[in-house]
Amino acid sequence: MKMRDLVPALGGCALLTSLALAQALPIEPASSQTLQAFDIRDFGGDIQAVLDLISRAFPAGGIVHIPKGPWIQTGTLFVRGGRVIIEGEGQDSRVVGKDKDTHVFQIVPQYGLAPHAYDITFRDLMIEGNAKGVAGQGDGIHWVAEPEARATALHMDHVAVNSCGRDGLHLEYVDFPVILDCNFNTNGRDGAHLFSVAQSLLLGYYANTNRRWGLYCEEAGGHFVQANGIEANHTLAGAAATDGQLKFKGCGGVIVRSQFEDFTQAGAKTAIDLEGARGVVVEGCGFTTGRPPHTAVGIRVRGACQGVTIGANSFNNCGVCVDVSDTTSRGVCVMPQDDHDGNLEMVRYPTGDAANGWQGLLALVQDPTSPEAMKIPGIRVPFRAVPYLGPAPETGNEGTLVYDRAAGRGSRLLLSDGNNWWPVGGVPASFRIGPPDTRPTDVAPGTTIWVPDAPRGQALQVWDGSGWQYIPIAQPTR
């Protein structure tokens, strides 16, 4: 079964809504049964002639059929208008670009065309940049709209984009791209480069041996990435330690469930780099370098990220599996990870002066009183206590929260002062419980308070040295 057949069976848009994407994505392009089809062999193999015919004479769109090739190009192929389907007969339908500095396909913005009217589809073919291993400026598919005139709806299904001078796919200000079962390999920069792209769906994505990132996303957001493999990218020596396979910079609303392998190529040291990202969930991923040395970082959180959840993932031969040592981030939740084999450090937390008073982290640990848990700054919640089925431990680090389902109603959420457990709502005065207008400012960083009159979800707050910050903790309910 192909991925395009599987997605509707899984519920299509409803599936994505359940995964907390802000809006539904258009899973299928317009039906090809309503469009006129043209075989390029009837036009002497001239792909541009067919594209021009459709844009001039068929405003409803059309199909460009590309049989088995290769079909060598002498310049960029320009796609104008909407509802255009470019389809081949599989990987033997090869469209080969001119050189490393020339785009193979370029989608031209049509001013006055409604954003939803674009609906451009590539399926069942191979696009080759003909870069011959040299970096350049040419992309396999190039589509750049404008901030005030955004475009929508690119569909790619069973397409391979290889050996381009720059990016296999380059999108700017293009929303709702759907990429199913596509490969991006040996390109001069990124496998796919998405700038200010919103609501993307990538299923069955694969990127290998691209010179820089396998997938790079910056600004906007609403990305769901489930990749078969993002591996062995960043092939040039001298890459930064934060460089690697998958990058989200300044994006919001991201879900990642993928496989990452061999991410110690050249100078690259990181599988997933989150920089200034917001509302990110990384879960169900596998990370393996395949071999020592133990220099790789599986997931790196930095640059003032907000609302990042690191769910359960599996790691093999990593130096650091999850790095949350950058204290500029807030609302970071780290669940226990699977130490499959050969890892040196499961989670790297901030230490020393950087950790003092930092409350941006919620660490779900097996035992909050263990020596390892004692090293963790911020709030520590026993993983087995969400919900907690037995009495609270005899003691806990100051600021540790547990949820004790066996306790009486109103006394189930417990907070430790280092010696005793106190029901939230009945915590001693040292915890400064009171309405917002009585919150003190002459307290040490790290002081925790409970503000009953605060908005829902913001009652637990911490003093960071300059102001009160709420700690976003989802409290279990019966």
N, C-alpha and C positions, 0 to 999 in steps of 0.2 A: 504494500500500500504506500502510495506517495504521500508526502507531507500535506500537499494541497487537498488530498482526499481525507486525511486524518483530521485536519483542523475543524472542518464543519461537523464531523462526527463527534468531536469533543465539545461542541457547543459554540465554537467560533467566538463571537463577541462576548457571549455570556461567560465563557471561560476566562477571558481577560479581565472582565469586570470583577470576577471572584478573586482575581489576583491583584486587585486594588489599583489597576490602571485607571486613570481619571476618565477616559472616554473610550468608547468602543472603536475598534480599528476595522477598516474595510478589508476583510479577509480575501475575497475574490474580486478580480477585475470584472469589467463589464463582459457580458456573455459574447464570446466570439461568434456565436451563431447569427448574431444580428449585424455583423460587419462583413464588408466585401474583402476577400482574400486575393493577394497578388503574389505570384511566384516570381522571384527575381530572375529566374532563367528566361522568362518571357520578355525581360527587359535587358537581355544581354549580360545578366549578372550585376547590373547597376543598382545597388541598394539605395543610393541617394535619389535616383530617378523615381523609384517607387515611393519613397518617403515624401518627395515633392508632389507627386500625383495625389497622394492621400490628403496632404495639407491644402492643396488647391481645389480639388474637385469633390472631396468626400468629407464635408464638415462633421459628419457623424463618426468619423474615424475609419480605420481599416486595419488589415492584417498584412504584415510583410513576412512572407514565407521564405526562409533561407535553407535550402537543402544542404547536403553534405558538401564540405568545402575542401581546401581552404578558399576563402574569398579575400584576396589581398586588396587593401585600400590605399589610395594615394593622398588622402586627406581625411578630415573629420566628417563623420556622418551626422547631419543635423536633423533632429526630430522636432517638428513644429506641429502645433495643434494638440488635440486631445483624443483620447480613446484609441491610441495606437498600440498594436500588439506586434512585437518583433519576435518571431518564433522560429526555432530550428527543428532538427530531427534528432537531437541529442548532442553529445560531445563532439561528434564528427562534423557538426555544422560550425565551422570555425570562421570567425570574422577577425582578420589580422590587421592591426593598425599600421600606420605608415612608419612611425619611429617613436623614440622615447619622449619626444616633446609634443606630440600630437595626440589629442583625445581621440579615442575610437568612436564613441558616441557622445554627442552633446545635445541635451534637451534645452531648447531655446524658450525662455519665458515669452508668453504671448500676452501683452498688455490688453486688458479688456476681456480676457478669457477668465471665467469664474474659476476660483482655485480648485473646486471639486471636479472641474471638467477636464483636467489633465489626464489622469488615469492612464499612465504609460506602463506597459508590461513588456518584460523580457523573459523568455522561457525556453528551456531545452536547447541551449546552445553554449558555445565557448567563445569568449572574447579575449584576444591576445594583443598585448600592447606592442610587441615587437621591439622591446627595449634592449634586448640582448644583454641583460645583466647590468645595464648602466642606468643610474638614476636620472630622471628628467622631469618634465612638467606635464606630461600627458597622462590622463586618467582613462580607465576603461569606460566608465559611464560618468559623465560630468553634468551636474545639474545645479546651478546657482541661481536662486531667485533673490528677492530683496526683502528686508524686514517689513516694509509697508506693503509688499505685494507677494505674500507667501504663496507657495504652490503646494499641491497635495497629490498623494496617491501614486507612488511608484511601487510596482509589483515585480519581484524577481523570483523565478521558480526554476530550480534545477539549472542554474547558470554558473559557469566557471569563468572567473576573470583573473588572468595570469599575466605576468611579465610586462606590466605597464610601468612607464617611467616614474609615475608618482603613485596615485591611489587606484586601487581596483574600482572602488566606488567613491565618488566625492559628491556630497550633498550639503547645500547650505540653504536654510530657510525653506526646507521642503518637509512637510508633515505627512504622517501616516505612511511611511514606507513599510512594506511587508516583504521580507526576504526569507524564502523557504528553500532549504536544502541547496545552498549555494556555497561555492568554494572560492577563496581569494588567496592566491599563492604567488610568491616570488615577485611581489610588486616593489617599486623603488622607494615607497614610503609606507603607507598604511594599507592593510587589506581593505578596510572601509573607513572613511573619514566623514563623520557626521558633525556638522556645526550648526547649532541652533535648530536642531531637528526635533520635532515633538511627536510622541506617540508612535514609536517604532516597534515592530515585532520581528524578531529574528529567531527562527526555529531551524534546527539542523545546520546552523552556521559553522563554517570551518575556515580557519586561516592558518597558513603555515609559511615559514621562511620569508615573510615580508621584512623589508629592511628596518621598519620601525614597528609600530603597533599592529597587532592583528586586528584590533577594533579600537577606534578612537572616537569618543563622544565628548563634545564640549557645549555647554549651555543648553537651555531648554530641558527637555526630559520626557518622562513617560516611556522608558525603554524596558522591554522584556527580552532578555537574551537567554536562549537555551541552545548552547553550542555543542556540537559533537566533539569539537576539539579546537582550541586556540593554543598553538604550540610553536616552539622554535622560531619565534619572531625576534626582532631586534638583532639582526645578523651582523651588524657592523661593530667593530671593536670601538671601545671608548664610550659606550653608552653609560648614562648615569645609573646609580643604584636604584633609583625609582622607576627606571624604564623597564618595560616588559611586554606583556601580552594584551592586556585590556585596560583601557583608561577611561575614567569618567571624571571630567573636570567641570565643576560648577553646574552639574546636572541635578535634576530633581525627579523623584519618583522612578526608581530603578529596581528591577528584579533580575538577579543573575543566577542561573543554574547551569553550570557548564563543566567541561573537563579541560584541565590545563596540564600540559606536559612539557618537559624539556625547556624550562624558562630560565636557564642560566646561559643562554647563548651570548657569546662575546662578553660585553660589559653589563648586559641586562641582568637584573637581580630580582624582579618582581613579577608575579603573575597578574594581580589586580591592584591598580593604583587608584585610590579614591582621593581626589583633591578638591576640597570645597564642595563636595556633593551633599545632597539633602534627600532624606527619605529613601535610603538604599537598603535593600535586603539581599544578602549573599548567603545562599543556603543550598544544600544538596550538591555541592561542587566537589570534584576530586582534583587534588594537586599532587603532582609527582615530578621530580627532576630526573628520576630514573637512575641517578648515580650521585655519589659525593663529587665535589666538596659541598659542604653544607653552607652555602652562601646565599641561597635563595630565600625570598620572603613571599609567602603565599598571598596574603591580603595586607595592604598597607593603607591605614586611615590617617589623613593629614590635611593640613590647610584649612582648618575651621569647618570640618564636616559637621552636619547636624542630622540627628535622627538616623543613625546607621545601626542596623541589626545584622550581626554576624551569626547566622544560624549554624546548625550542625553541618560540618564539612569533614572530609577525610584528607589527610596529608601524608606524604611519603618523601623522605630524604630532603626535608626543608630545614634551613638554618633557623628561621623564625616563621611559624605558621601564620600567626596573626599579630600585626604590629600596631598597637594603639598607644604608643608612647608619646605621640604628639598631643600636648594638653590644650591645643587651641580648639579642638573639637568638643562638641557637646551632644548629650543624648546618645551615647554609643552603648549598645548592648551586645555583650559577647557571651554566647552560650558555650557549653563544653564542646570541645572538638575531638575528632577521632585521630588518635596518635597511631597511625597504621604501622609505620616502621621507619626507623632511621632519622627521626626529627630531633633537633637539638633543643629547641625552645618552643613550647606550644603557643603561649601568648606573651608578648612583650609589653609590659606596663611601664608607665613613667616612674622614675626613681628619683630620690634625692629631693632637692628644693623644687624641682618641677612638679612633683606629686603633691606637695603640701597644699592642703585645702582644695585640691582639684576634685570636683564632684560631677564631672561630665560623663562618668562611666558607670554603667550598671553591669556588673560581672555576675553571671549565673554560675555558681561553683557547686561542687559536690558537697563540700563541708566548709562553711564560712569560718570555722575555728581552726582549720588546718594551717600548718606553717606556711604553705604556699599561698593560701587565701589571705593570710595576714599581711602579705606583701602588696596586696592590691589596694590602690587608693580608691576613694569614692565609695559607692554603695555596693555591698556584697550580699547577694541573695542566694541561699542554698538552692541549687537546681532542683533537688528532690522535694523542695518545699513550695513548689509552684504548681498545684496547691500542695501545701504541707499536710501530710496525713497523720502526723503524730505530734507529741509535745515538742516545743522548741528546745534546742540544745541548752545545756546548763548555762552557757555563757556565749557571748559573741562579740566581735569587734564593735566599737562604738560606731553607730550609724547603720549597723546591719539590720535589714528588714527580713522578717519571715511571715508567712501566712499560715496560721495554725487552724485548720478546719475543725479540730477537736475542741477548740476554745469556745466559750459562750459568744452569742451574738453581740457584736460591738467590741469584742476583745480579740478578734482573730488576726488583725494586722498588728504585728509586734515590732517594736523598735528597741535596740539594745543601747544602753549607755556605757557599755564595757563591763558592767557587773550584773545588771538585771535586765529582764525583758519587760517592757512597758507597753500596754495596749495604746495604739495611736488614738488620741483623744483623752488619754489619761497619763500622758508622759510627764515626768517631773519638770519643775520650773526651769531647770537648766537647759531644757530644750526650747524654751521661749515660745510656748504655744500662745497664739492670740490672733486677733484680727489684723489685717494688713497695716492699719494705722498705728499699731503698737509694736511693729517689728523694730528691734534695736539695730543700731549700726556700730555699737561699741563692742562687737564680739569678734572672736578669732575666726579666721577663714576656716571653713569646714563645719561651722555650727549649723545644726539641722533644726528646722522648726516645722510645725504643722499649723497651717492657717485654715481653720474650718470654713471661713467665709470666702475663700479664694474660689475662682472658677473651677469647674469640675476638671480633674486631672492635673491641677496646679497647686494642690494643697501642701504637698511636701516640698519644702524649699530649703536652699542652702546659701549661706553667705560666702561669696567668692573673694571678699576683700574690698569690693567696690559696690556691690549691690546684691540683692536677693534674687537667686535664679531658681525657677521651679525644676524639679527632677521628674521627667516624664516616665512614670512607672505605671504600667497597666496592672491594676490590682485584680487578682482572681475573684471570680464570683461563683456562687453555688449554681 
